[in-house]
Amino acid sequence: MSATAVPTTPTPAVLTARALLLDMDGTLVNSDAVVERIWRRWAERHGLHGDEVMKVVHGRQGYASMALLLPDRPMEQNYADNARMLAEETADVEGVVPIPGAPEFLASLWGLPHALVTSADVPLSTARMAAAGLGLPDVRVTAESVGASKPDPEGFLKGAAELGIAPEDCIVFEDSGAGIEAGRAAGMRVVGVGSRAGFHGPDVLVSDLREVRVEAVGDGTMRVYVG
């Protein structure tokens, strides 16, 4: 679905899964204030329009966003720039808050197979989850764990593999176009979280995590009530 399409309307649904794979930024944690500050400064330094930059950066690792925005720049410079940006983002947690319903949602997953799959690295994901008052899942796939950024499905496939669950038995929770595309490419169903997700046609859309309820069935599966 294009960025100009009308968001899909939240639709009640009951999904069955054996594992949940959770994005962080925009899905569990609202870090938009920090992302805006850091990336708009970066855009200004490189003579780019901030609004156009913001259309690209959500869901991707920084170097991948830079490669799209500065296609003629050597990747070595993107990797170095990305390292500096990650350090900036890790140090700036002002305005980082949980997505509504995230604490209760994560608490409901205790003892159930789930993993964090984020484009952030370990220091950034640790800092943001802590700033939002959220506990880290035991299984985490971060930037250091993969060789390719979303929309490549590697991160979600690795999360499923670490949990020992087949991709088709996993549900992805995502907010960004890159993340939704990655979940689909991994052969997984996708629950979109928030208005940004609605532009990219997830299988189901919720406004926030207050509209999600998870129930263990007892046969190794869980029911996910959404909408």
C-alpha positions, 0 to 999 in steps of 0.5 A: 500500500502506498504512503498516500493510501487511506489507513485500514480501519481496526478490525476485530479478529482472533488469531492463533499462533505459537510465538509472537515477534515484537518490534520495539520503536513504535510498537512497544515504545514511543520514541518518535520525539527522539527520532525526530530530533536526531534525524532532522539534525542529520537531514540538516547537516546533509542538506536534505528535507527533514520531512522526506527523511522521516518518511524513510527512517522508521523501522530500518537500521540507520545505515540502510536509511542513509543508503537510500537517502544518500545513494552515492555515498560509500557504505563505509561512511554510512556505517560510521555515521550510523555508529555515531547516530546510535550513540546519540540516540542511546544518550537521548531518552527524553520523551521516550514513553511506552505505547499505551497498553505495552506494560500489560501486553508484555506482562501477559506474555510471561511464560509464552514464546515471544521475542523482541526483533528490533533494528536498534542495537543492544545499548539503544534497545536497553536504554529505550525499554528502560526509559519506557519502564518495560522489561526486555524479553529473554529472546532478543534479535538486535542490530548486531544479530543480523546482516541485513536491515528490515525490510529484509526478513532475516531478523524475524526468521532468526527470532522464530528460529531462536524460539524454535517455532516455524515462521508460519506459526508466528505473528509479528507486531509492527508499526513501520512499512519496512517492518511490515514488509519484513514480516510478510517476507518471512511468511508471517502474519502481521498485526499493525500497531498505530496509524503509521502501520495502517498505510502499509496494509497489515493483516490486522490493525490496532490503534495501540496495544490496549486493543490486544489480548493474549490467551494461552490455549494449553496445547502450545498455542495462544489466541491473540484477540485484536481490535 
